[in-house]
Amino acid sequence: MTEKDQFLEFIETSLKQLGLHKEICIACEVNEIMVDLHDKIISYCNILKKVIGEKSLTINYIQQFQNDLSQALNCLPYRQHQNLDFIQPHNKESIKTGVENQIYPLENQLKLLQFNFDFFTKLNFFSSNIVAIGANGSGKTTLSNDLKKYLPNTGVVISAQKVLIIPTFSGVSNFNNTNQKLQSSQIADKSMKVTYSTESNGNAYGLLVQLGGEFQVLLDNLLAERSVIRNQFCDALIKGGNEVSVPTTKLDIALKIWNSLIQHRIMECDDGINITLKEVTSSTNYPAHQMSDGEKVALYLIAHVLQAPTAGFIVVDEPEMYLHKTILKKLWDILEKERQDCIFVYLTHDLDFASSRTTAKKVWIKSFNHPNSWEIENIPENELPESLLLELLGSRKNILFCEGKKGSIDEKVYNILFPDFTVSPVDNCFAVINYTKAFNKLPNITTKAYGLIDSDHHGVERLKAIEVENIFSFSMTEPENLFLDETFLKLMAKQLLMDEAIVENIKSDVIELLQKEIELQSSNYVSTKINYYFKDSHVSKGNTPTEVKSNYSKFTQEIKIEEWHEQRVLELNEIIKSKDYPKTLSLFNNKGLKSIANKHFKISDFTERALKLLQFQSETHDMIRKYFPSGITNKNGL
């Protein structure tokens, strides 16, 4: 009988015991919570039975699930009974008490059952490469070491914590000895989450011995293996063998991979004992221990991966650490290709790297409770770009999508005004609308997304319709115009030790410039409105060329260039006539307005000073927030 058959038999026995114990609970009128726990564990057993029957799981999984279930059964004090005959009026109450005393332990064990099963299910039982994304503090390092408890004992954990000391060898070691040391190192706990006592002059030296000697173990085994293989080759030649080429060793492969990554240097091992390097343009060698940390870690990772057990797993904690972006993706692409027999499990917070693992299953380490409880979620298929989705999943704040680019004034202003949001600038208003809707459709997300768009080119009905989707309009064509608010300018004048009256001059010049640019502003407005119309509308489907032509004609008839232009001119003229300065700021699309403030304040860096004022003077926030919709200001990320 196979281990799988034995486990399935164990599940059947467990189901019988659970069913009878449930009847005991009912007969003794045990608390309904306990009865419900029985039902949940029975359901778990049935699901587990189905999974075991359908999947080819290793003995490690089976043993883990059997241990979990056994611990749950141990919380059932009367499971060994064959029937209900032992229940009598005189012992009914004591049986009830004995069972109810196990409610809390059984609840805890059920949580463990559910977590372990959910954990392996979401990781697809390690049937493909995996990228687990988590922020700092999400328990990635702890998880990397705990995985060794669950995964087959044919793998390695490459820790994020590294002591990159390359030794100098005086000779080649015995291969059997180096291989034993390598295997011992591979199964060792490398979390280094330990401490030491300062009493009796204690120090941390002993804690570093293991990590400090790891490079030695890796390189020693590579050198010893090559020595054995080449000696065997030479012996075969001497004995008259027909070998025609020197066999390739793992060290040869390691050197080849490293040299393909670091192209301005050449790594060699000409003496068979120590690794040396030289510049491409030089014949002078220097020892490997003089390499940069980035060069060392590349060799360290290559040596680890090439020597991982056959058909095993390779858990890599923070695969991006110390590596430059230019070689990061290339290195892991090469190593995955070299070790196609292994499953790679990456634990990272580098979103670019996560996105580069195109064939890997992606999961999100949502939260971690010390010491060993993780909340892990699948990353669902979604309309959001994967890189953006990965970035936002780790946010503990609500999301604010806005128009603009990373590092723009828009983003800086919104981050200051709305610190309780995670601000995410995207290309245009259509991206804001689509991404907000897409994010809010995601399952198992505790945060919400809100959108902020310019209202100038959207109809009133459309704006009302998208408000129910948490998308709100913002009546300001240029975010920089916010800094030209009258009250804000007066405060800046005070900061610059200038008379507040100068603000009136700034206002007058802004309105005067608008008057000069009426034709330009109106034409640009119409052009933008046309672009919005084409992106936001579509031609109705036609079944004949005539219908297509007719539908296209109806589509283009909605574009009313002259009418839109005339309306805009009238609107701007009215603003100028009434000297409506706030309205001017909301409609004037000109990034050069800051030059007016520079001229009157006699400075050259108005925007930078305004940003600092906004950042460090909290009273300015209300001055600026009044321009934003209440749907955003009232939420403020909460």
N, C-alpha and C positions, 0 to 999 in steps of 0.2 A: 504494500500500500504506500503510495506517495505521500509526501508531506501535505500536499494539497488535499488529497482524499481524507487524510487524518483530520485536517482542520475542518473540512466540511462535515465530517462525522461529529467533531466536537461542537460545532454550531448546532447540529440537530439535537444533541444531548442538552445543550444549553437552553434551547427553545423549550424542550420538555420541562426542564427544571423551572424556567421562568414562568411557563404557563401554569404549572402546579402551584408555585409560590404565589402567583397572583390570586389563584383560587383561595389559598390559605388566607391571604390578606382580606379578601372579600368576606370569607366566612367569619373572620374575627373582627370585622368592621374596623379595619385599619384605616388611618387617615388617607383620604383620597389622593393626596400628593404622592404617597408611596405607590398606589395603584397606577397612577399616571406614569411614574418612573419605570415601572415594569413594562408598560405599553411602549414607551420610548425605546427601551433597550431591546425589546422584541422586534420593533421596527428596524433598529440598527442591525440586528442579527440577520434579518431577511435581506436588507440592502447589501450587507457584507457578503452574504451567501451568493447573491447574484453577481457581485463584482468578482469574487474569487472564481466563480464558475466561468466567467467570460474572459478574464484576463490571465495572462501568464505571469504571475507574480513570483518574485524570488522568495526563498525561505525566510529572508530577513523581514519582509513585510508580514508574512504569515505569522512568524513568531511574535512580532510586535502586536498585531491585532489579537492573537490568542492570549497574550499576556494582559492586554487591556481588558478583554472580556472576562478573563479569569478573575481579575481584581474586582470587577463589578459583581460577579457571582459570589465572591467571598463576603459581600455585603448582605446576602440573603441567608439568614441563620437557619432556615428550615428547608433548604433546597434539596437535601438528601432524602427527605421523606418520599415514599412511593404513593401516598394517598392522603386523604384528610382524616383518617380514622384516629389519629393521635390527638385531634382537637376534642376536648371535653369541657363541660361547663366549668370545672374547677381550674383548668389551666388556660382557658380562652383569654383572659385578661393579661396574663403574663406573656402569652405568645404575642398578643397585640403590642404590648410594651416593648418586647424584644425586637419586633420588626420595626416599629416606629423609631427606635433608637438608631436605626441604620439609615434614616432618611437623609441626613446631612452627608455621611460618607458616600452614599449611593449617588446623590446629586453631584458631588465632586467627581466621582468616577465617570459618570455619564458625560460631564463636560469634557473630560479627557478623551473619552471614546469619540465623541463628536468632533473634537478638535483634530485628533490624529487622522481620522478618516477624511475629514474635510481638507486637511493639509495635503495629504497624498493625492486626493482627487483633484484638487486645484493645480497641483504640480504634475498632473497627468501620469502619476506613478513613474515619473522620470523616464518617460518614453522618448523624449527629445531634449535638446539643449534648452536651458531655462535661464531667463534673466529676471531676477527679483529686484525691484526698484524700491528703495526706501531712503527716507531722509536720515540725517544724523540722529542717533538715539532711537532708531526704529528696531534695533536688535539684530542687525545684519551679522555682526561678528559672533554674537552668541549663537545665532542660527547656524552659521557656518560650521561651528564646532559640534553643535547638537545634531547636525545632519549625519555625523558619523555613527550616531546611535541607531539611526533608522536605515541608512543606506547599506548596501552590501560592503563587506570588508575588503573591497578591491578598489580602493580609491585614495585620493589625497585631498587635503585641505591646504590651499595656499593662502596663508594668512596675510592680512593687510599690514601687520606688524613685522618689520624686517630689520635685521641687523646685517648689513651688506659688507661682511668682512671676507675678502678673498685671501686664502692662505697661500704661502709659498711651500711647495712640496719638495722634499729631498729625494723622493723616489716613488715608485708605483706600488701601491698596496695590494694585498691579496684580494682577489675579486670576491671570493666567498664571504670574507669579512666585511668588505665595503657594502656588499649587497644586503647583508643582515642588518648593518647599521642604517642603511637606507630604508628598509622595511620598518624598522623600529621608529625612525623619524617620521615616517608617513602616518603611523597610527597614533602618534603622540598628540596631546592637547597643546595647541599653539596659541590659545587665547590670551595667555599671560595676564588674565584677570585674577591675579593673586596679590598678596602683600607679604611683607616681612616685618619682623620686629626690630626695632632699633636698640633693644636691650642687648647687652653683651657685645656691643660694637657691631651689631648686625648691619648688613648692607645689601644692596640690590645686585651685587655681582653674580650671585648664584642664579638669579632669575634670568640673566642674560646669556648664560652659558649655552643653553639649549638653542636659542635663536642665533646666537653668535657663531655656533658651530655648524649651522645648517648648510651654509654654502660649501663648507669643507666636505660634508657628507655627499652632497650632490656632485661636486666636481671629482672627488676621490673615486666615486663609483664609475663615472664616465671614463676617467683615465684608466682605471683598472679593467673595465670591460674592453676598451680598445686594445689594451696590451694583450689580453687573452686572445681576442679574435685575430689580431695580427700575428701573434706567435703561432696560433693554430694554422694560419695561412702559410707562414714560412715553413713550418714543419711539413705541411702537405706538399709544398714545392720540393723540399729536400728529398722527400720520399718518392718523388717522381709523379706527383699529381699534375693534373692538367688545368689547374686554375689559371685564368688569364687576366684577372683583375683583382685588385685589393678590395676585400669586402668593406662596405660602408658601415661604420659604427654610429652609435647614437651621438658620440662626440663630434664626428664628422658632420652629421646632420645639424647639430647645434651650431657649429661654426658657420656652416653654410647659411642657416637662417639668420644668424646675427649679422653676418656680412651683407645680406640682402637688405637689412634694415638700416644699418649705419654705413652708408656708402662712402663716406670720406675717410674711413679707417678700415684696416684689415686685421682680423683676429686670427691667430695661428696657434698651433701647438707642435712646433717642429721637433722639439726634443722628446715629445711624448710624456713629459712630466709637468710642465708649467705652461699656462696660456700667456701669450704675449700679444701686443698690438703694435701697429705702426701706421703712420699716415700714408695715404695712397701715394703721395709724392715723395716719400722718404723711405730709406732702407734701414733706418735705425729703429730697433724694437724697444718697447718699454713694458714693464710688468702690468698684469691685469688689475692689480689692486690700485693702480693710479687712474683707473677709469672714473668717469662721472657717475653719480648715483643712477641717472637714467640709463646709461650703458650697462651698469652692473645689474640693475633690476631686469633688463631685457634678457641677459644671460641667465639670471636666476630663474625667471619664469620659463624660459626655454628648457633649462635643465630639469625643472620640476615636471613639466608636462611630458617631455619625452620619456621620462622614467616612471611615469604613473603606471600602475598595474594594467595589464591587458583587459580590455572590455570592462573597464571600471568607470568610475566617475571622478571628475576633477572639479572641486568646489573652489572658486576663486573669490576671495573677499577683496573688494575694491580693485578690480583689474586695471584701472586707469592710474593707480598711484605711481608717481615718479616718472610716468611715461609722457612724452610729448605727443600732442594731438596728431602730428604728422606720421607717427609710426604705430599709434595705439591700435587702430582698426586693422592695419596691415599685419601686425604681429599676431593678433588673435585669429584673423582669417587663416594665416599660415598654420598656426598650431591646431586649429580645428580640422583643417585639411589633413595635417600630418597624423592626427589621432582621431580618425573617424570611428574607431572602435569604442571610444569613450563618450560619455555624456558630460557636457560642460554645464556647470551651475554657477552663474555669475551673480554676485551680490554687490550692487552698485548704487550710487546716487548720481552718477554721471549720465545725464539724459541723452547726450549725443552718442555715447558709447552704447547705451541701451537700444537706441534706434538703429544702430549699425548692425545689430544681431538680427538680421532680417528673417531668418528661419527659426529662431528660438521662440519658445513660449514665454510670454511676458506676464508676470504677476506683480502685484503691488503689495508691499509690506505696509499695511495700513496703520498698525499700531503694535506696541509691544508692552507687556506687563511682566516685570521682573518676577521670577527668574527665567521662565521658559514658556511664556504664553504669547503667541503672535496672532494677530488678525490679518489674514492674507486673503486678497481678493484677486480674481481674474481681471485682467484689463480687457474690457469688452471692445468689440468692433464698434466703431463710432465714426461720425462724419468729421470729427475733429482730427487735424493732422496728428500723427502718433507722437511726434516730439512735443507738441503743445499739450497733448493729453497727459503725457508722462510728467510734464512740468507741473501741471495744475493738480494732479491727483494727490500730491503730497501737501497741498495747502490745507491748513487748519482754519483758514478764513474764507469768507465768501469771495467769489471771483467778480471782478469788474472788467469786462471787455470794453475797450475804447478804440477809437480810430487813432492811428499813429504808428510809430516805429519804436523799437527798443532804444532807450536812451534819449528819446525826444523830449521836448519841453512838455508836451502833453503828459507823458508818463511821470515826469518829475513833479509836476503840479498835482496830479491826481494822487500820487503816493503821499504827498504832504497833507492834502486836504482830507483824504480818506484812508488813514493808516490802518483801519480795521478791515480793509479789503486787500486781496491780492490783485494788483492791477496788471492787466495783460493787454498791451496794445497790439492790435491786428491791422491788416492792410487798409480796410475801408469799412463803410457802414454795413455793407452786405455781409462781410465776414463777421462783424459784431453781431448782427442779427442771427446768422446761421450758427455761429459757435455758441452763443448764449442758449439757443434752443437745444442744440446737440448736447451740451454739458448737462443741462437740466433733465435730459432723458436717461442719463447714466444711472444704472442700478447701484445700490449700496453706497451712495454718496451722501454724506451728512451736510455738505456745504451746498450753496446755491450760486448760480451765476446771474449777473445783471449786465445789461448792455447800456452803453451811452453813445448816442449818435448825434450828429448835427441835424437839426430839424429843417434847415433852410430849403431843401429840395424835396421834401416829402409832403404829401397831402395830409390834411387834418385827420381824415378818416383812417388813413394808413397808420398814423402815429398812435391813434387811440387803439387800433386793433393790436399793435405789437406791445402795448403797455401791459396787457394781460400775460405776456411772455417774459415780463421783467425787463423790457427794453424801453428806455426812456430817451426823450429828445433833449437836446442841449442847445440853447439859442445863442451860440457864439461860433462864428465861422473860423476864427483863429484863436486858439487858447492864449497866445501871447497878448491878445487884446484885454484879457482879464487884468493884467497889470496896469492898464490904463484907466481902471476904475477911479472915479474922482476921489473917493475917500482914501483909497490906497495911495494915490499920487500925493495927497496932502500929507500922509504919514511919511512917505519917502522924502518929501520936501523938508519936513521937520528933521528927519534923520540927517539930511544933507546941510542943515542949518540955513535953509533958504525960506523966503517968504511964501506962504501958502498961495498968495495971489498968482504966483507963477503957473499954478495949475489951470487957471482960466485961459492963459495964453496957449497952453498945451491943447486944451479942449477946442479952442478956436481954430488952431492950426489943423487939428484932425478933421474937423468939419469942413474947413476950407479945402483941404486936400481931397476929401470925398467929392466936393463940388467939381473940382477939376477932373476927377476920374469917373464921372457919372457914366459916360459912354463905355469906358473900359470895364468898369464894374458890372454894368448891365449886360454887356456882351459876354463877359466871362461867366456870369450867372447863368445865362441862357445855354451856353456851351456845356457847362457842368450839368444843368438840368436835363439836357438831351442825353448825355452819357448815362445819367441815372435812369432815365426812362428806358433806354435800350438794355441796360443790365437788369432792370427790375420787371420788365414786361416781355412778352413773347407774341409772335405771330401765330394766330389760330391755325390749326391743321387744316389743310385743304386736300380734297380727294381728286381734284382735277387741276390742270394748269390755270384754268379760269378762276377756280376757287382760291388757289394760292395767290394769284394776282389781286383778287378782290380783298382777301384777308390782309395782304401786305399794304394795300391802299388804306384800309381802315386803320391799320397800325400806325402808319406814317401820318395820317390825318390828325392823330392825337398830339403830334408835335407842332406847336403853334409858336413859331419863332417870333413873329412880329408882335403877337399878343403878349407873350411872356416878356419881351423886351420893353414894350410900352408900359406894362404894369410895373416892372422894376424901376424904370426911369421915374415914373410918377411917385412911387414909394420913396425913392431916394430924394427926390426933390422936396417932398413933404417933410422928410426928416431934416433936411438942410434948412428949410424955411422955418420950422419950429425949433431949430437948434436942439433937437432931441439927441443929446450926447449918448445916453445908454443904448438907444436904438442904433446909433451910428456904430458903436463898438460891436454890437451883435451882428451887423450885416457887412461891415467894411472888411473885405478880404485882401489885406495888404500886410505882408510881413515886415514892411519897411516903416511901420508906424513908430517903432521904437526909436528911430532916428530923430523924431520930433521930441521925444522925451530926453534923448541924449543932448540935443541942442539946447533946450531950455534949462536942464539941470547941469549943463556943462560937464558931462561925463561921456564915456565911450562904451560903457558896459551896463546899460540899463537893465537888460534881461537878467544878467547874472546877479546884479544887486537886488532886483526884484525877487528873484528866487530865494536869496538869502533872507530877505525881509520876511517873506512868506514862511520860510522854514523856522526862523528863530523868534518871530513875533506872533504869538498865538492869536492876538486880537485881529490880525489880518485875515484869519480863516473865515470868519463870518462875513467879512467884506466881500470875499470871493465866492463863498458857498451860495450866496443868494442868487447867483446866476445858474445854479444847477437845479434840476427837478427834485421835488420833494421825495419822489420815489427812490432816489439815490441818497440824498442827505439824511433822510429819516432812517434809512437802513444802516448806513455806514458800516457795512460788513457784518452786522449782527443778525 
